[in-house]
């Protein structure tokens, strides 16, 4: 893992982590209150997020537990993994209950968490598939040993042949389009500022928001970012996890010589209960 020394500060009573042009923070204040480091260095999408009054964003790196729990509280109580629309609350995926027969393979089904374990999530990628790992992907590349830590042991998730994962929400166990109030993800080994982002879209395909996960700040190598909207308007999410997919001959190289590569894995997904989209 690659590491940077971060300046720790306090903003509106919430912990803030700043480093370079990263703005990593844990806050339930609106995004405009939390991104304050080197505004001129921020990409346009982050400056746009600052002006939103209808969104609460939570970001963290290092010990992310408190911030993940904060985000869970924003979405509500955890619902069971059953079919049907629940009146509120949230759903979660941590990959750890995925059976051995579906682990350490490149063909994890994108509808698993709607068909096999109903949680109202459909996943696609422009790559060749998805892979769940229980060994930090060292079976793909031994050079990944110690690269990817986990938040909820022991499994991680990546797209294969791409850094893009598209998520579509449906009423759990059905094909009925649904919307959610928010979505957040834990990431392992974010090494470059703005390499790892989440984009939120409404039912018409309009992008509502784009936010970046903060660069990992310590040996744990974990980051979290999530947004909660004032109403259930999120129909689809696009995750970009790093700038290079895993590969047998591809190593993470953030600060070394040669071509720079940031390989990032995903852990827990946390999102609002998928509720039938209003037409």
C-alpha positions in Angstrom: 0.0 0.0 0.0 1.0 3.6 -0.6 0.7 6.1 2.2 0.5 9.9 2.7 0.8 12.0 5.9 -2.5 13.7 6.5 -3.3 16.9 8.5 -6.1 16.2 11.0 -8.4 19.1 11.8 -11.9 19.7 13.1 -14.7 21.2 11.1 -18.2 21.8 12.6 -17.4 19.3 15.3 -16.7 16.4 12.9 -13.3 14.9 12.2 -11.6 16.0 9.0 -8.7 14.5 7.2 -6.9 16.5 4.6 -4.0 15.6 2.3 -2.8 17.1 -0.9 -5.9 17.8 -2.9 -7.9 15.1 -1.1 -10.7 16.1 1.2 -11.5 13.2 3.3 -14.0 13.7 6.1 -16.7 12.2 8.2 -19.7 14.5 8.5 -23.4 14.5 8.2 -23.3 18.2 7.3 -24.1 19.1 3.7 -21.2 18.6 1.3 -20.7 22.3 0.9 -19.5 22.4 4.6 -17.0 19.6 4.3 -14.8 20.1 1.3 -12.4 22.8 2.2 -8.8 21.9 1.2 -7.4 23.7 -1.8 -10.7 24.4 -3.6 -8.9 25.4 -6.8 -7.4 21.9 -7.0 -10.8 20.2 -6.7 -12.4 18.8 -9.9 -15.6 20.4 -11.1 -17.8 17.7 -9.7 -16.5 18.2 -6.2 -17.1 21.9 -6.3 -20.6 21.2 -7.5 -21.2 18.9 -4.6 -20.3 21.7 -2.2 -23.3 23.7 -3.3 -25.8 20.9 -2.7 -28.3 21.5 0.2 -30.3 18.3 -0.3 -27.5 15.8 0.2 -25.5 14.6 3.2 -22.1 13.1 2.4 -20.0 10.9 4.7 -16.3 10.3 3.9 -13.6 8.7 6.0 -10.2 7.0 5.8 -8.1 5.3 8.4 -10.4 3.9 11.1 -13.7 4.2 9.2 -15.9 2.3 11.6 -17.6 5.4 13.2 -18.3 7.0 9.9 -19.7 3.8 8.4 -22.0 3.5 11.4 -22.9 7.2 11.0 -24.0 6.5 7.4 -25.9 3.5 8.4 -27.9 5.6 10.9 -28.7 8.1 8.2 -30.3 5.4 6.1 -32.1 3.6 8.9 -32.4 0.1 10.4 -31.0 -2.9 8.5 -33.7 -4.9 6.7 -33.6 -8.7 6.3 -32.4 -10.3 3.1 -35.9 -11.1 1.8 -37.9 -10.4 -1.3 -40.4 -7.5 -1.3 -40.3 -3.8 -0.6 -39.8 -2.8 3.0 -41.2 0.5 4.3 -37.9 2.1 5.0 -34.4 1.4 6.3 -31.4 0.0 4.4 -29.9 -3.0 2.8 -26.2 -4.1 2.9 -23.9 -6.4 1.0 -20.5 -7.5 2.6 -19.8 -10.4 0.2 -18.8 -12.7 3.1 -21.8 -15.0 2.8 -21.1 -15.7 -0.9 -20.7 -19.5 -1.1 -17.3 -21.0 -1.9 -18.5 -22.2 -5.3 -19.0 -18.5 -6.3 -15.7 -17.3 -4.8 -12.3 -16.8 -6.5 -13.9 -17.0 -9.9 -14.4 -14.4 -12.7 -18.0 -15.2 -13.3 -19.8 -14.0 -10.2 -23.4 -13.3 -11.3 -24.5 -9.7 -11.4 -28.0 -10.6 -10.3 -26.9 -12.7 -7.3 -28.2 -10.1 -4.8 -31.6 -10.0 -6.3 -32.1 -13.7 -7.2 -30.1 -15.8 -4.8 -30.1 -13.4 -1.8 -32.8 -10.8 -2.5 -31.5 -7.3 -1.8 -32.7 -5.4 -4.8 -29.4 -4.9 -6.6 -28.4 -5.7 -10.2 -24.7 -5.2 -11.2 -23.2 -4.9 -14.7 -19.8 -3.9 -16.0 -18.1 -3.1 -19.3 -15.5 -5.6 -18.3 -15.7 -9.4 -18.5 -17.3 -10.1 -15.1 -17.0 -9.9 -11.4 -14.8 -11.6 -8.9 -15.2 -12.2 -5.1 -12.0 -13.0 -3.3 -11.3 -14.5 0.1 -7.5 -14.2 -0.2 -6.9 -10.6 -1.3 -6.6 -11.6 -5.0 -3.2 -13.2 -4.5 -4.4 -16.2 -6.6 -4.7 -13.7 -9.5 -1.3 -12.0 -8.7 1.0 -13.0 -5.8 2.2 -9.3 -5.9 -1.1 -8.3 -4.2 -0.1 -9.9 -0.9 -0.9 -7.4 1.8 -2.3 -4.9 -0.7 -6.0 -5.1 0.1 -7.3 -5.1 3.7 -10.9 -5.8 4.5 -13.5 -4.0 6.6 -15.8 -7.0 7.2 -13.7 -10.2 6.9 -12.9 -11.8 4.7 -14.1 -11.2 1.2 -13.7 -8.4 -1.3 -15.3 -7.6 -4.7 -13.9 -6.2 -8.0 -15.0 -6.0 -11.6 -12.8 -8.0 -14.0 -11.2 -6.3 -16.9 -12.6 -2.9 -15.9 -12.8 -0.4 -13.1 -16.5 0.3 -13.7 -19.3 -1.3 -11.8 -22.9 -0.1 -12.6 -25.6 -0.7 -10.1 -29.3 -0.7 -10.8 -31.9 -0.8 -8.0 -35.1 -3.0 -8.2 -37.7 -4.0 -5.6 -35.9 -7.0 -3.9 -36.6 -10.2 -5.7 -38.4 -8.6 -8.7 -37.8 -6.8 -11.9 -39.7 -3.7 -10.7 -37.5 -0.6 -11.1 -36.8 1.1 -7.8 -35.1 4.1 -6.3 -33.1 4.6 -3.0 -32.2 7.5 -0.8 -28.5 6.8 -0.9 -25.6 4.5 -1.5 -22.1 4.2 0.0 -19.2 1.9 -0.3 -16.0 0.8 1.5 -12.9 0.8 -0.7 -9.6 -1.0 -0.1 -6.3 0.7 -1.1 -7.3 4.0 -2.7 -3.9 5.4 -3.6 -4.6 8.4 -5.8 -6.8 11.4 -5.3 -10.0 11.2 -7.3 -9.2 7.8 -8.8 -12.2 6.3 -7.0 -15.7 7.8 -7.4 -19.4 7.1 -7.0 -21.9 8.7 -9.4 -25.6 8.9 -8.7 -28.3 9.0 -11.4 -32.1 9.5 -11.3 -34.7 7.4 -13.2 -34.4 9.7 -16.3 -30.6 9.1 -16.4 -29.7 12.5 -15.2 -26.5 12.6 -13.0 -27.4 13.9 -9.6 -24.0 13.9 -7.9 -20.4 12.6 -8.2 -18.1 12.2 -5.2 -14.7 10.8 -4.6 -13.5 8.4 -1.9 -10.6 9.8 0.1 -7.1 8.5 -0.5 -6.0 5.9 2.1 -4.3 7.6 5.0 -2.7 4.7 7.1 -1.8 1.0 7.2 -5.4 -0.2 7.1 -5.8 1.2 3.6 -9.5 1.6 3.9 -11.7 4.4 2.7 -15.5 5.1 2.7 -17.7 7.5 0.9 -21.5 7.7 0.7 -24.3 10.2 0.0 -27.8 10.3 1.4 -30.4 12.4 -0.5 -33.5 14.0 1.0 -35.8 11.6 -0.9 -35.5 8.3 -2.7 -34.4 9.6 -6.1 -31.4 7.5 -6.9 -32.2 4.9 -9.6 -28.7 3.9 -10.7 -25.1 4.2 -9.4 -21.8 4.0 -11.2 -18.7 3.1 -9.2 -15.2 3.7 -10.6 -12.8 1.8 -8.4 -9.3 3.0 -9.1 -7.8 3.5 -12.6 -6.6 0.0 -13.4 -8.3 -3.4 -13.0 -6.6 -6.4 -11.3 -4.5 -8.6 -13.5 -1.9 -11.3 -13.4 0.7 -9.0 -14.8 -0.5 -5.7 -13.4 0.8 -4.4 -10.1 -0.4 -1.4 -8.0 2.1 1.4 -8.6 1.1 4.8 -7.2 4.5 6.3 -6.4 7.0 4.0 -8.0 8.9 4.5 -11.2 7.1 4.0 -14.5 3.4 4.1 -15.4 1.3 4.9 -12.4 -1.5 2.5 -11.5 -4.1 2.6 -8.7 -5.8 -0.8 -8.2 -8.7 -0.6 -5.8 -11.0 -3.3 -4.4 -14.5 -2.9 -2.8 -15.9 -4.1 0.4 -19.3 -3.3 2.0 -22.1 -1.8 0.0 -24.7 0.1 2.0 -27.8 1.6 0.5 -31.4 2.7 1.2 -34.2 0.2 0.8 -35.1 -0.1 -2.9 -38.7 1.2 -3.3 -40.8 1.0 -6.4 -40.0 4.0 -8.6 -42.9 6.5 -8.9 -44.0 6.9 -12.5 
